[in-house]
Amino acid sequence: MRPKAIILVLMALLLFPSLLMAGPKTDEPLTGVLGTMTWGIGHEKALDILDKEMMKAYREKAAVMTDHAYADKMRKLTSDRILSARQSYKELNSQNAGIMTVSVVGDEFMPDNNESVFVIRDEVASKYFFFYNDKLYKVVVVYDESYINGRGFDRMVAETADKYGQPFSDDFNDEEAIFVSSTWKDKNGTSMILINKAKTYETFIVVFVQDSMAAALKEKHAGYVKMKNSGPAIDDDINDLTSDDDEAQSASAGNSVDDILGSQTKVDLKAGLSKEDLEEIKSIESGEDFDDDDKKKKKKKRRKHKKKKKKKKGDKGGLVIY
């Protein structure tokens, strides 16, 4: 192991002792993400509960709104979110699991194993509700990449520990010196696993799972994940995403990015660019030319803008912990 990696491992052991020994089970229930749902309910009942909870939350907010037009807009947005969740439900067989098998939640299910899923969005994340034999057993929260925005995984673990206490266990990749995951367990048979997906997907996920069902599926899931990640199939799926075939790209447009990142948002490739950058792109697209002085000035402004952005990164508020 490289000296730098050894130092990082030692630091991790000092900061997170659960890497060496199991911590206690938390007194705080880990099922808050379910709301009034319970493990084992079917997807129709889960969607009905979600519908009632979201409409109740809307009515509470609308009761104190003075802008009736805005209240009506919020009602429509709430109804659209509920409809989107219902329409997202699908059985995870080999025909319709599709690109989801190589998405950020690709290791959380096994096609052709009587599993199914629906997805609901909130302000900072997508929540995937997984069912086995139409019984809810897992919820995976996928934070939006834009919300994570460079935050460190150790900070995420620390803030989660502030809410739930010391992790039951931690996993650290010694070879790559990467903090991989932290696990919490409650006394009612639920586990919460915070997983670092930043290397591949630039985000983190949180897996809430019913321990008894996870244990029953563990061997099957582990075998599938091992086969999937070592075979050529995953390469074929990734190649499909980067295909030079315009027709193939057109057919998959609007789905592939959403499936990979776990969100249903339009991608604006110019989002986040400075005013100077946007002006320069506009001038390039229009064929306008600049002299060297103009280029130097714009380069200087971009450096200044980047420095400001870096300063802001260290000034973030607390993360939303589910």
C-alpha positions in Angstrom: 0.0 0.0 0.0 1.2 3.5 -0.9 2.3 5.8 2.1 -0.4 8.3 1.2 -3.0 5.5 1.3 -1.7 4.3 4.6 -2.0 7.8 6.1 -5.6 8.1 4.8 -6.6 4.8 6.2 -5.2 5.7 9.6 -7.0 9.0 9.6 -10.2 7.2 8.7 -9.8 4.8 11.6 -9.3 7.7 14.0 -12.4 9.6 12.7 -14.6 6.5 12.2 -13.8 3.8 14.8 -16.7 1.7 13.4 -14.2 0.6 10.7 -12.6 -1.6 13.4 -15.6 -2.6 15.5 -19.3 -2.7 15.2 -21.1 0.2 16.8 -24.4 0.1 18.7 -27.8 -0.2 17.0 -29.5 3.2 17.0 -32.5 4.0 19.2 -33.8 6.3 16.4 -36.1 4.3 14.0 -34.7 4.2 10.5 -38.1 4.0 8.8 -38.9 7.8 8.8 -38.3 7.7 5.0 -41.5 5.6 4.7 -43.8 8.1 6.3 -46.9 6.2 7.3 -46.0 3.2 5.0 -44.7 0.0 6.5 -42.5 -2.8 5.1 -44.4 -5.5 3.3 -47.2 -3.4 1.8 -48.0 -3.7 -2.0 -47.2 -1.0 -4.5 -50.8 0.1 -5.0 -51.3 0.7 -1.3 -47.9 2.4 -1.1 -48.9 4.8 -4.0 -52.3 5.5 -2.3 -50.5 6.4 1.0 -48.1 8.6 -0.9 -51.0 10.3 -2.7 -52.7 11.1 0.7 -49.5 12.3 2.4 -48.6 14.6 -0.5 -52.1 16.1 -0.8 -52.3 16.6 3.0 -48.9 18.4 2.9 -50.2 20.6 0.0 -53.4 21.5 1.8 -51.5 22.5 5.0 -49.3 24.8 2.9 -52.2 26.1 0.8 -54.2 27.0 4.0 -51.8 29.8 4.8 -51.2 31.0 1.2 -52.7 34.3 0.1 -51.8 34.0 -3.5 -54.5 31.7 -4.9 -53.0 31.5 -8.3 -49.7 30.2 -6.8 -51.7 27.8 -4.5 -53.4 26.4 -7.6 -50.1 26.0 -9.4 -48.7 24.1 -6.3 -51.8 21.8 -6.4 -51.2 21.0 -10.0 -47.5 20.3 -9.4 -48.4 18.0 -6.5 -50.9 16.1 -8.7 -48.3 15.8 -11.5 -45.7 14.4 -9.1 -48.2 11.8 -7.8 -49.2 10.8 -11.4 -45.5 10.6 -12.4 -44.8 8.2 -9.5 -47.8 6.0 -10.6 -46.6 6.0 -14.2 -43.0 5.1 -13.2 -44.0 1.8 -11.6 -42.6 -1.2 -13.5 -41.8 -4.8 -13.0 -38.1 -5.3 -13.3 -37.8 -8.1 -15.8 -35.1 -8.3 -18.5 -37.4 -6.7 -21.1 -38.1 -3.4 -19.2 -35.3 -3.0 -16.7 -33.2 -1.6 -19.6 -30.5 0.9 -18.8 -31.5 0.9 -15.2 -29.3 -2.1 -14.7 -26.2 0.1 -15.2 -27.7 3.1 -13.4 -26.8 4.4 -10.0 -29.3 1.9 -8.5 -28.2 -0.9 -10.8 -26.8 -3.0 -7.9 -30.0 -2.7 -5.8 -32.2 -5.2 -7.7 -32.1 -8.3 -9.9 -34.1 -8.6 -13.1 -36.5 -11.5 -13.5 -36.7 -12.0 -9.8 -40.2 -10.8 -9.1 -39.0 -7.4 -8.2 -40.6 -4.0 -9.1 -40.1 -0.3 -8.5 -41.6 3.1 -8.6 -39.8 6.5 -8.3 -40.8 9.8 -6.6 -38.9 13.1 -6.8 -38.5 15.7 -4.1 -36.5 18.9 -3.9 -33.0 17.3 -3.5 -33.3 13.6 -4.4 -35.1 10.8 -6.2 -36.6 8.0 -4.0 -36.8 4.5 -5.5 -39.3 2.2 -3.8 -38.4 -1.5 -4.4 -40.8 -4.4 -4.0 -40.2 -8.2 -3.9 -43.3 -10.3 -4.7 -45.1 -6.9 -4.5 -44.0 -6.4 -0.9 -42.1 -3.2 -0.1 -38.7 -4.0 1.3 -36.3 -1.3 0.2 -36.1 2.5 -0.4 -33.1 4.0 -2.2 -32.6 7.7 -1.9 -30.4 9.1 -4.8 -29.2 12.7 -4.1 -29.2 15.0 -7.1 -25.7 15.5 -8.4 -26.3 19.3 -8.3 -27.2 19.1 -4.6 -24.1 17.1 -3.6 -22.0 19.5 -5.7 -18.5 18.6 -4.4 -19.5 17.8 -0.8 -17.3 15.2 0.8 -18.6 11.8 1.8 -17.0 12.0 5.2 -19.1 15.1 5.9 -22.2 13.3 4.8 -21.4 10.5 7.2 -20.7 12.9 10.0 -24.0 14.7 9.5 -25.9 11.4 9.4 -24.1 10.4 12.6 -25.3 13.6 14.2 -28.9 12.4 13.6 -28.6 8.7 14.1 -25.5 8.2 16.3 -22.3 6.2 15.6 -22.6 3.9 12.6 -22.9 0.2 13.2 -20.1 -0.4 10.6 -18.0 1.3 8.0 -16.3 0.1 4.8 -13.1 1.6 3.5 -11.3 0.6 0.3 -7.7 0.4 1.3 -6.2 0.1 -2.2 -7.9 3.2 -3.5 -8.1 5.0 -0.1 -11.8 5.6 -0.6 -14.4 5.7 2.1 -17.0 3.4 0.6 -20.0 3.2 2.9 -21.4 3.5 6.4 -24.2 1.3 7.9 -26.7 2.1 10.6 -29.1 -0.5 12.1 -32.1 0.1 14.4 -33.7 -2.3 16.9 -36.7 -3.0 14.7 -35.0 -4.8 11.8 -34.2 -2.0 9.5 -30.7 -1.0 8.1 -29.6 2.3 6.5 -26.5 2.1 4.3 -25.0 5.4 3.1 -22.9 4.6 -0.1 -20.3 6.7 -1.8 -21.1 6.7 -5.6 -19.1 9.8 -6.3 -16.4 8.1 -8.3 -18.8 6.8 -11.0 -21.9 8.9 -10.6 -20.8 12.0 -8.7 -23.4 11.5 -6.0 -24.3 9.5 -2.8 -27.1 7.1 -2.2 -28.9 6.0 1.0 -30.4 2.5 1.1 -33.1 1.8 3.7 -33.9 -1.9 3.7 -35.8 -4.5 5.8 -33.1 -6.7 7.2 -35.1 -10.0 7.0 -35.9 -9.6 3.3 -32.4 -8.3 2.5 -31.0 -11.5 4.1 -33.3 -13.7 2.1 -32.2 -12.0 -1.2 -28.5 -11.4 -0.3 -27.1 -14.5 -2.0 -29.1 -14.0 -5.2 -28.3 -10.3 -5.5 -24.6 -10.8 -4.7 -24.3 -13.4 -7.5 -26.1 -11.2 -10.0 -24.0 -8.1 -9.2 -20.8 -10.1 -9.5 -21.9 -11.5 -12.9 -23.1 -8.2 -14.1 -20.0 -6.3 -13.2 -17.6 -8.8 -14.6 -19.3 -9.7 -17.9 -19.5 -8.0 -21.3 -23.2 -7.0 -20.9 -22.5 -3.8 -18.9 -20.0 -2.7 -21.6 -22.7 -3.2 -24.3 -25.2 -1.1 -22.3 -22.7 1.7 -21.7 -21.7 1.6 -25.4 -25.4 2.0 -26.2 -25.3 5.3 -24.3 -22.4 6.6 -26.4 -23.5 5.1 -29.7 -22.7 7.1 -32.9 -26.0 5.9 -34.4 -28.1 9.1 -34.5 -31.3 7.1 -34.7 -30.3 5.2 -31.6 -29.4 8.3 -29.7 -32.7 10.0 -30.7 -34.7 7.0 -29.5 -33.0 7.0 -26.1 -32.9 10.8 -25.7 -34.7 12.0 -22.5 -34.3 8.6 -20.8 -30.6 7.6 -20.6 -29.4 10.5 -18.4 -32.5 10.2 -16.1 -31.9 6.5 -15.7 -28.2 6.8 -15.0 -28.4 9.7 -12.5 -31.7 8.7 -11.0 -33.5 12.0 -11.7 -36.0 13.4 -14.1 -34.7 16.7 -14.9 -33.7 18.3 -18.2 -30.0 18.8 -18.7 -28.9 22.3 -19.5 -25.3 22.1 -20.6 -24.8 25.8 -20.1 -26.2 25.8 -16.6 -23.8 27.2 -14.0 -21.6 29.0 -16.5 -20.6 32.6 -15.7 -22.0 35.6 -17.7 -18.6 36.0 -19.3 -18.5 32.4 -20.4 -22.0 32.6 -21.8 -21.1 35.8 -23.8 -18.0 34.1 -25.2 -20.0 31.0 -26.2 -22.5 33.2 -27.9 -19.8 35.2 -29.8 -18.2 31.9 -30.9 -21.5 30.5 -32.1 -22.1 33.8 -34.1 -18.6 33.8 -35.5 -17.6 37.0 -33.8 -13.8 37.5 -33.3 -11.9 38.9 -30.4 -8.5 40.4 -30.1 -5.9 39.1 -27.7 -6.6 41.8 -25.0 -10.3 40.8 -25.0 -9.3 37.2 -24.5 -7.0 38.0 -21.7 -9.6 40.1 -19.9 -12.2 37.3 -20.2 -9.7 34.7 -19.0 -8.9 36.9 -16.0 -12.6 37.3 -15.2 -13.2 33.5 -15.5 -10.3 32.9 -13.0 -11.8 35.4 -10.6 -15.3 33.8 -11.0 -13.9 30.4 -10.3 -12.2 31.6 -7.1 -15.5 33.0 -5.9 -17.2 29.8 -6.6 -14.6 27.8 -4.6 -15.0 30.1 -1.6 -18.8 29.6 -1.7 -18.4 25.8 -1.6 -17.0 25.8 1.9 -20.0 27.9 3.0 -22.8 25.4 2.6 -25.6 24.7 5.0 -26.5 21.4 6.5 -27.4 18.5 4.2 -30.9 17.0 4.1 -30.6 13.7 6.0 -33.5 11.3 5.5 
